[in-house]
């Protein structure tokens, strides 16, 4: 079955809410998540990242983490057009809790870790800085907390894909920053009513719940995977 843009942007309750409010109608200006403008674009996962089985199969660790600092990095200057330059952000995280780890992780996770995330567009005429976003996922901003499925790739931490970075403010799945906006429980509940019925993502399975629900789903996926291998 052909997957449409609407399918991709309303696969989960949080994405559905952004689509309902018009924030899902962003313009994609490149292939990767760091190349999208506000609106969040079309996801392009490095590894399958939607279900609990995706997480335990592809991640090294699942953590609750809070950004503690950020600084601009990877500046790219442009000689033409309205944008003078773009940046990414080097984001420092505090590991609040490890919810799951692979039996053979590629790298151990410490009390702190760093990742590169979406940065800023800076406009030539006004000097205005506008948020750049990772496709269909949080920007990962200080002041918020996240549930992350992390994989060690080429000497650095990265999330598996758009389904592996979930808002987790107030220890609640789906509440917090997503696509550069802050969503409440009510926003997520509204999105839940419009999200796809065949969505089997971890985000949807545990939305509105806490870390115990996440751990339960990961353990269930592990047990089911082991049963299939017997």
Buried (B, 14 or more C-beta within 10 A) or exposed (E): EEEEEEEBBBBBBBBBBBBBBEBBEBEBEEEEBBBBBBBBBBBBBBBBBBBBBBBBBBBBBBBBBBBEEBEBEEEEEEEEEEBBBBBBBBBBBBBBEBBBBBEEBEBEBEEEBEBBBBBBBBBBEEEEEEBBBBBBBBBBBBEBBBBBBBBBBEEEBBBBBBBBBBBBBEBBBBBBBBBBBBBBBEBBBBBBEEBBEEBEBBBBBBBBBBBEBBBBBBBBBBEEEEEEEE
